[in-house]
Amino acid sequence: MSTTDAPRSTPFDSLYRHGYARVAAAVPRVRVADPDANAQRTIALAGRAAEAEAAVVIFPELGLTAYTSEDLFRQDALVEAAVAALARVAAATAELAPIVVVGAPLRAEHGLFNCAVVLHRGRVLGVVPKSFLPEYREFYEKRQFRADRDRVSGSIALGDAFAGGCGAGPGLAGTGAGAAEVPFGADLVFECRDLPGLALFVEICEDVWTAIPPSTYGAMAGATVLANLSASNITIGKADYRRTLARAQSARTLSAYIYTAAGLGESTTDLAWDGQALIYENGDQLAASERFCDDDQLITADVDLGRLIADRVDTSSWGDLIHDHRQRVASIRHVQFELGVPTARLRLRRQLERFPYVPSNPVTRNDRCEETYRIQ
């Protein structure tokens, strides 16, 4: 991506002028079945992401209620409180630049969906329901939720309570306060008009554990940044497997992959939580959270959008894949928005190797030298 692709108002010494985007993953401490308290922590962390000049910040799955609310999800009081909390978070984002993606249970078509809600500057850009609900071992999400495949409509009404919570500011996506519906489905790519190359696709937890994650199709449809809102509990060895999943999905899809999982505060009746957050770019780890941390966490990384796009252009099999799945790719809906790219000077927070083809780690360097010798 050339510098001419960036807005002219962006200074030359800003990472956003050179095809980069700063992304973030948040791990708040949650309170089970207390949306008001969770909204407060979400708003505070979203503010920290804005101060860091991030373009995107994601929060854990069902973060406004806590994942372990279980059969409390059947209570009107909890679901309605979650919608009110979502309205508070949306209103708080009106003055914030980043896209904020939060997890909440939302009702639609006489059912309850486990959703990721994509917010920007007080508006709901879209709502993404979870595609794959785990119903094995310690999981029984189908007891409370429906999956994306069960929905009929491509839009969802968030109701008067949400519109009221947004006040007189921007309302639902595209139409202002009081609008009735927003895009709904696991087929949405959110494209930034004023930051070329930034396109976001969102999936939820189990989705990336499947053989063909929904984000695969999102990437083929143009998404460069893939986000996963998770509430994955921790067992021995699971953290390594999550890293493998995030790394592999970012490499296979030539994308950036942001992952965040539930942390402390979730119920530990029969599960435990470590709050693992990860950011990968085309197989390279850029950032990771501290696991089992008592405090709220926010990790950031500067993603090279230009590199990702160049890799896709250069990889012939990527084009073949899109061709083979063109019907599914063509069905993806695109939601456009304007980020309001930061106009301040913003230095790159990213380690660049002085000698990119020679590893700085002595052990890795010796292994590479040995392999070079044996290849010859």
N, C-alpha and C positions, 0 to 999 in steps of 0.2 A: 504494500500500500504506500503510495507516495504522500508527501506532505501536503500536496494540493488537494487531497481527498478530505482533509480536516477543515473545519470552519476557519475562515480567515481571522476571526476574532480570537482564536486559540493561539497563544504565544508559541514561538518556535521552541522554547525550552520547556514545553509541557509534554508529558508522555502521550496525551491525547492527540497531539499534533502529528505523531509518528506511528499511528496504527496500533497503539496499545490501549487497553482498558483496564482499570483497576476494579477487581471484583472482591467480594467479601462473603464470609460465612460466619454466622453468629451462633453461639451456644448459650442461651440464657438459662438461669436456674428457674425451674417452673414450680408452680403450686397446683396440685391436682384439683380440678374442678373450680378454679378461681380465675376466670377470664380477665377480670379487672386487674388483678395483680400481674398476670402474665402480659397484658397489654402495656402496662407501665414499663416493664423490663424490655419489651420489644421496642417500644418507642425510644427508650434510652439508648439501646444498641443501634437502632437505625440512625439516631443522631450522631453516634460515634462514627458510623460508616460514612455519613455525610461530611463530617469533619475531616475524615481521611480522603475525601474527594473520590469515593468509590462510585462506580456506575451501577453496580448491582450488589444487593446484599440479600442473603437467603436465611431463613429461620427453620427450625426443625418441624417435622410432621406433627400436626395437631397441637402446635405450640401454644395456641391461645387457651386450650383446655387442659393440656397434658394428654399424652397418648393413653395412659393407664386409667382414664376415667371409666372405661369398660361400660357396664350397663347404665351408668349415669347418663350416657349419651341418649338414652331413651326418654330422658326427662326434658320437658319443655323449658324448664328454668335454665338448664345448662346450655342448651342449643341457642335459646334466645339471648342469653348473656354473652355467648360467643359472638353472635352477630353484632351486638352492641359494642363489644370490645373491638371487633373488626372495624366498625365505624369510627371508633376513637383512634385506632392506628391509622386509618385512611386519612382522617382529618389532620393528624399530626404530620403526615408525609407531605401535606400541601406546601410546606416551606422547605422540603428536603429534595435534593437533586436525585438521589439514587432510586432505581427500581427496587422496591421492597417486596419480597415474596414471603408470605406467612401461611401457616397451616391452620385450618379451622374446619369443624364439621358444619356442613350446610345442607339444608333440606331442599329437595327438588322432586317434583313428580311423585309426591307422597312417599318419598324415601329419603335416606340420609346418606350423604356422600363425604368421603374423606378427601378434602380439597386443599390445593395450593392456590392462594389468592394473590394475583400479581397487581401490585399497587404502584402508582406513580403520580406524585404531586396531587394527592387527594382524590385521584380517580382510580377506579378498578378497571384495569385493562382487560382482564379476563380471569376466569376461574377454571382450574385444571383438576379434575377428579382423578383419583388413583385408578390405574388400569388393572393391577393384579393384587387381589386381596389374599394374603396368606391364611390358609385354613389347615395348618398342619403343625405338629409338635406343640410349641407353647402359644401358637397364634390361633385366633378364632375371630378375625375381623368381620367375616360375613355374618356374624351374629348381630352386628350393629350396622354395617355399611353395605352399600351397593357399589359396584364397580362402574368404570366408564362405559363398558359395553352394555350396561343396563339402562343408560339414559336414552331418551327419545329425542329431546330437543337439543339444539345447538346453542341455546342461550339459557340464562338463569336469572330469575328475579330475586334481588336481595331484600326487597321489602322496604316499607316506610321507615322502620326503625333505623336502618342503615342510612337512608337518605337524610333523615333528621340529624343523625350523628355527624354528618359531613357539614352541617350548617349551610351557610350561603356560598361556600366556596365551590370548587369544582366537584361534580358529583360522579355519576357512573360514567364509564368510558364513552367518550366521544360526544356526549349530548348535554352535559352539565347536570346540576342538582335536580333530583326528582325523576331522573330517567329510570325506566322500569327494569331493563334487562341488560346483561353483558354477555360476551361470548363465553361459552361453557363447553369444555371437552378437552380430551387429551390429544388434540390435533391442532394446537395453536403454537405458532412461532411469533414472537414479539420482536419486531424489527425497528431499529432506531434510525430515523431519517437523517438526523444531524451528526451521527457518528457511524460512517460507513463501515460495514463489517461486523457491527455488534448486532447479533440476533440471538434471542434467548428461547430455549425450550425447557420446560419444567416437567419432571416426573417425580414420583414419590416412592421412596424406600424399596419395597419388593420389586418394583418395576425394573430396577437394574439387576436384580438377581435372576431374571428370566433369560432364556436362551437368546431372545431377540428383544432387547429393551425398547420401549417406545421412543426413547431418545435417538435410536438409530435412524428411524424415519424422520425425526425432527432435524437431525444433522443433514440427511440427504436433501431435505427441503430448504436448507440454507442456514440452519442454526449453527452458530460458531461457539456459543456458550451454553452448556447443558448443566442444569441444576437439579439436585436431588435433595428433597426434604425428607429426612428419615427420622425414625424413632427407634432405630435398631438397638435392641438390648445387647449386653455384652456377655459373651461366654469365652472360655479359653480358646485362643487362636483366632477369634472372629475379627479382631482388629486388623490382623495381617490379611485376612481374606477380603475385608472391605477395601484395603489399599489396593489389592490385586484387581478388584472389580473396577474401582475408579480409574486406576492406571490403564487397564485394558480397554475400558470403554472410551477413554479420551484418545487412546492410540488408534483404536479401530475406526473411530469416527472423525479423526483428525480435528479434534475440538479441544476446548477447555472444559473440564468437568469439575463442578463445585458440589461438595457433599457436606452435609451437616447432620448430626444425629443428636438425639435427646441426651441431656446430661442429668446432673443431680436435681433432685426434687420430684422426679417421677416416683410413683409407688414402687416399693421394693418387696411387695408381698411375695411374689414368686420370680421376680426378675431383677436384674441389676443394670446400671447405666454408666457409660463412661464419657459421653459427650465428645465423640471423635468428629473432627471436621477436617476436610482435606480439599486442596485445590491442585489439580493436575492440568498440564497442557501437553497434548500429544504424547502422553506416556511419561512426561517428566513431572516430578512432584515439585510444586512451587511453594506450598505452605501446608502446615499441619498444626492442629491445636494441641494443647496439653490435655491429656486424658485424665479423668477423675479429678478435675479442678473444682474447687469450692466456689469460685467466683464466675461471673459472666465472662464470656470470651468472645473476641472478634479477631478473626484472622483475615489478612488481605494478601493479594498477589496481583502483579501487573501482567496481564495476558497479552501476548503478541498476536493480535488478530491478523495482521499482515502475513505472518508466518503460516498461520492455519489456512488462510485462503490460498497462499502460494502453493502449499503442499497439496491442496485439493486440485488445483489447476494442473499440477505436475503429475498427479497420480492417475494414470489412465483407467485403472480398475475402479476408481471412485465414480467416474462417469459411466462405466459399465453397470455398476451397482444401481445408480439412479435410473438408468434405462430399464433394467430388469424389474424395478419396483416403481415404474413411473406412474402407475395408476394410484398407488397408495400415496406416493409423494405429491401427486397433483391434488389429492384430497385435503392436504394440510392447509389450514386457514392462516392467513398472515394478518397480524394486528400491528399497525404502525403507530409510532409515537415519536415525540421529540424529547430527547433527554435534557437538553440545556447543558451542553458540554462545558465543564469548568473552564473559565477564562484566566485563571491564575497560573503563575509559573508552578509547575508540578514536576519534581524530579522523579526519575524512574527508581522504584524500589525493587530492584531485581539484580541478582548476581549474574554477571556476564563473564564467562571464562576469557582470560587474556589469550590463551591458546586453545580455541574451541575444539580442536581435533586431538589434543593431548590432555588426558585427564590429570587434574591437579592432585588427586588422591594417589599416593605412591603405590598402594596395593593394586588399585585398579590400573594404574599406568603400567606396572610390571606385568599384570595379566595381559594387557593389550599388546605389549611388546613381545611377550611370549607367543601370543596368538599370531601376530604379524610374522614372526620368524617361522612358525610352523606352516602358515599359509604359503610362504615363499618356498 
